[in-house]
């Protein structure tokens, strides 16, 4: 290989982030403290809805777990979600002793199919957990309508969806009970590891804050910075260790300022791909509805029948040309745990199964140059014999 390998994803960390982290290290406060609190406030300001509360956590998985726990999901309950997601979306339900009901996707958007959700609602159903796949909003009007009709809670897995809009409103400001974002290393903004739970429900926010740090009714920042002795605290529940450090929050503070610019660059890359792949035997990702925003966390293509190459060989050809790529996702119904626990078969999820067999996610991140983008286009064309 004569050219450098182009990885599937790389974060964009600049001097602003480095300076903020150094400032944190010099401050002496490196665990959850003033910068985590500031990140929460800035996140609410970014969403533009002061009625919201934000709870910073160490992963989106933690945020989903806290949201469902605060809503009272437990043994005997059932939560509906999509099979076409990473296991974290579903595993948090099992943490609480509840069951998962997996449903298929809309073949056009790859988002959870509202009709399949409605058909899956049963006497044990307590919540719906939609995923905004790849940065494209799910049909939240339909999902929230189903929830209202059946008295269900809604927690949005928005790990891919910053910033994404739905019906003109940013994801995070919709009428769901909670929304959870991810700041993992390959997401649209990153804190390395981290997440944010957003809600308008005061009781849910209070419970999440207590449970993110061992079920303690006062966090360390409150106890260690008070002007009077304040060492006393009480454990009010068997909580978790889900707090976000100030070091991670420092990254988030600066990344959040760039979120709009990052989205614009990702959208430009997606547009260049759309143009470069015109006429090829593959299906490119769908566009958002008019007036809405796509975060473009992922750019998954699906091979058409006329492609003349199987998906796995297509990926191998890209790697041979120095292009990293991935698959999003191996559906949950194919993984041994989920398959065996619920007796799942691919035939139950024909749209997810077909998409999986044909899809590959191409690099899409802000550090890519225009030359990098055209290199991917050329590699895809070559892999398809074009």
N, C-alpha and C positions, 0 to 999 in steps of 0.2 A: 504494500500500500504506500503510495507516494504522497498522499495528502493526509492531513491529520484526521483522526476519527472525530466525527461530529456527534456528541452525545445526545441522548433523547431529551434531557432536560438539564439546565444549569440555573441556579439562582443568580440574580443581579444584586450584588452587594457592593456599594460604593463608599466613598469617603464619608458621606453623611452618616451611614449606619455604623461605620467603624468609629467615628468620633463619638457617637452616642453611646456605644458600648464602652469605650474607654472612659467616658465621663461616669458611667455607671460603676465601673470597676474602681475608679478613684473615689467615688462617693462612700464606699464602704458598705453600701446596701445592695447586695447582689441577688437575694431571694425576693419573694413577693413583697413589693413595697410601693414607693411613690410612683415609679415609672409604670408599673402594672396598672395602678389606679388611673394614671394619666392616659394610658393606652385605652382603657375602657371608656373614658370620657371622650377621647378623640374618635373612637370607633362609633359611638352614638352620634357625634357631630357629623361624621362622614356620611352616615345613613340619613341624617337630616330630620330625625324624628325625636324630639326631646322626651316623648312619653316612654321611650325604650330604656331598658337597663341592659348593660353588658357585663358579663362575668368572664374574665380571662382565665383560661385553663391550659393545661399542658398538651392537649391534643383535641382534635375534633371528636375522637372516640370518647374521651372523657366528657366533653360537652353533651354528646348524645346520651350517654349514660346518666349524667346528672339531670338532664331534662326529663327523661322518662321516669327516673326515680322520684323526682319532685312531683310529677303528675300522678304518682301512686301506682304505676304499672308494676304488677307482681304475679306470683303464681296463679295459674288459672286464667290469666288474661292472654289476649292474642294481639299482635301488632302486625299490620299489613305493610309490606315493603316490596321493592323490586328485586328480582333475581339478578338483574344486570347491574351489579355494584360490587364494591370491595366488601369483604366480610365484616369490617367494622360496623357497617350500617346495621347488620342483623345481629351481630354477636352481643351488642349491648342489651338487646332484649333478653337474651339467654342469661346474661349476668344477673338479671332481676328475677329469674325463674319463670318468666313468661315465655310464650311460644311465638314463633315467627310464622306468618303466612306469606309465602312468596308468590308474586304474580308476574305476568309477562309485561312486555314493553310495547309501546307504539312503534311500529317498524320504521316510521318516518323520522321520528325525533330521538328514538332510543330512550326516551323517558318513560316512567311508569304509566301504564294505560289506565285512565280513569274508569273505563268500562270494566276492566278486570278487577279494579279495586272494589267497585260497587258489587260485583258478583261474588267477591270473596268475603264481604261483611257477614258476620255471623253473631250468635249470641255472646261469644267470648271476646269479640273484637272491642278493643278499647282505644286504639290509636292508629293513625296512618303516618308512615314515615317516608315521604317522597324524597327522591334524589334529583337534583338539577344536573343531569348528566352532561359532563364536558364543559359546563358553563352556560348551557341553554336552559331556560326556565321550563320546568314542568308545567302542565296545565293546572295551575293553582286555583283558578276559578272553579273548575270542575271538581277538584279534590276538596276544596273548602266547602263546596255545596254538598258533597257526599257526607262530609264530616258533620255539617249542620243537620242534615236530615236524620242521621243515625246517632247523634249525640257523641261523636268521637273527638278525641284530641288529635292535633296535627303538630308534628315536629319535623321541620325541614332539615334535611341533610344538604347543606349549602357548601360542602367542602370544595366544590368546583366553581362557586357562583359569586365571586367578588371581583368586580361589580357586575351583577346581572340584574336586569329588570324584567318585570312581568306585569303586563297591563299598564305600563308606564310608571310603576312603583318599584323601587329597589327591593330585591330579595333581602329579607331582614326586616322590612316594614309592612309585610302583608299581615293578614288576619289570623295567622297560625298562632299556636300557643308558645312556640319557641322556634328559633332558627339557630343552626350551629355552623360556623365557618371553620375552615382549616388553614393553618399557616405552615404546613409541612414544607420541606425543602423544595418540592417541585410545584408548589401551588402559585397562584397569581401574585400573592405577596407572601413573604416567609419570615418566620422567627426561628427557623431551624426545625423546631418542634413547637407546636402550640395550636390554640384554637380559641374561639370566642362564642359564647352562648348569649343570644340576644332574646329578650322577652319584654312584654308589657305587663306581665303578671308579677306583682310585687311579691306574693307568697312564693312563687316559683323561684324568683331571683334570690330571695332570702335563703331558701332551702339550699339552692345550688351553692351559694357562698359558704354556708356552714359545711356542707358535705364535701366541698372540694378540698378541705383541709381538716381531715380527721373527725369531722363532726364537732369541731371546736366553735364555741359561740363568740370568740374574739380572735382575730388573726394576729400574726406576729407583729405586723407593722403597728397596729393599734396598741399592743401591749408594750413594745420596746421603745416607742417614741413619745409616750405620754409624759407630761410634766410632773405628774404625781405617781406614786407607786401603783402599778397596774398589772402586777404579775398574775393575778387570779383569772382563771378561765374555767369553763365547765364543758365537758363532753356531753352533748345532748343527743347524739346518735352515732352509730358506728360508721364513720365517714371514710373518705378515700384520700389519696395523696395526689391531687389533680391541679395544684396551683401552678401558675405561670411565673417564672422568675423575672426579676427586673432586667437581667441580662438579655433574655429573650424579648421582653417587652421593649427594650431599647431598640432592637432591630425593627420591631413592629411599628414603633412611632415614626420612624423614617420611611419605612416601606409604605405605610398607609398614605403618606403624602404623595407618593408616586403611583398610587393604584390606578388613577385615571389614565395617566400617561402609559403605564404598562398595558392597560387594556387596549389602548389605541394602537400600540405597536403590535400586539397579538392579533388584533383585527386586521391590520395591514398585512401581516404574514398570511393570515387565512385567505385574504382577498388575492394575494399573489399566488397561493396554492390553487385557489379556485380557477384562476386564469390559466395557470400552467398546466392544469390537468384537464382542461376542456377537450372533449373529444376522446378521452381515454376510457377504457372499459372499467370504470370504477365509479362508485357513488361517493360524493363528497358530503361533508356534514351539512345539515339544513341551516338556513339562516333564521335569525329570530323574527318574530312577528314585527310588522312595521311599527316603528317608534320604540321598540324595545332594544335592550343591550345584551349582547352575548359576551361572557367573560373570556371565551376561547382558551380555557384551561387545556382542553384537548382538541386535536384535529384528527379524528379517526376516519379513515377511508375504508370503503367496503368494495371488494372485488366483485365485478359482474361476471356472469357466466362466460362472457366472451374474453375474459382476461387471459385465458390459456395457461394460467399458473395457479397453483394452490397457495393458500395464504402463507403456510409455513415456508414454502420455497420463495415466495415473494419477499418475506422478511430476511431470509438468508441472502438473497441477492442484494438487498439494501445494505446489510452488514458487510458483504464482500466489497461494496463500494464505500465503506467507511461511514455509513449512516446508521445511527442508533434509532431504534423504534421499540414499541411495546404493544401490548394488547390490553384493551380496557373494555370489558373484563372477561376473565374466565368466569362465567356465570356461577352463582352460588349453587345452583342445582347440580352442577358437575363436580363439586367438591365432596369428598367422602363424608365429612361430618354432616353437612346439610342433606346430602342425598340419602344417607342411611337413616338419619333421625326422622325425616319426614317422608321417606319412600318416594323420592322425586325421580321423574323420568324426563328426558329432553322433550318428549312429545307434549308435555304439559306447558312448555314455554317455546313454542315454535319460532317466534320472532327473535327472542334473545338468542336462541340456539343458532339460527341462521346468521344473525349478525356476528356472533362470536366466530363462527367458522370462516367468515370472509373478511374480518376487520383487522386493521393494523393502525396504531396511532403513530403519527409522524411527529418529528420535533417541532415544537412551537413555543419559543421562549424569547424574552426580550433581548438577550445577549446575542441572538442570531443576527448576522449582517445580511444585507440584501444578497450578497454573494453566497452565503450559507443557504439561504432560501432557494436560490436558483440551483444550487448544487443538489438539494433534495429533489427539486422538480426534475432535474436531469436524471437523477438516480432512479426515481419512480418510473419515468418514461423508459429508461433502459431496462429496468426490471420487468416491464410489461412488453418489451420488444418493440417499443414505439420509436 
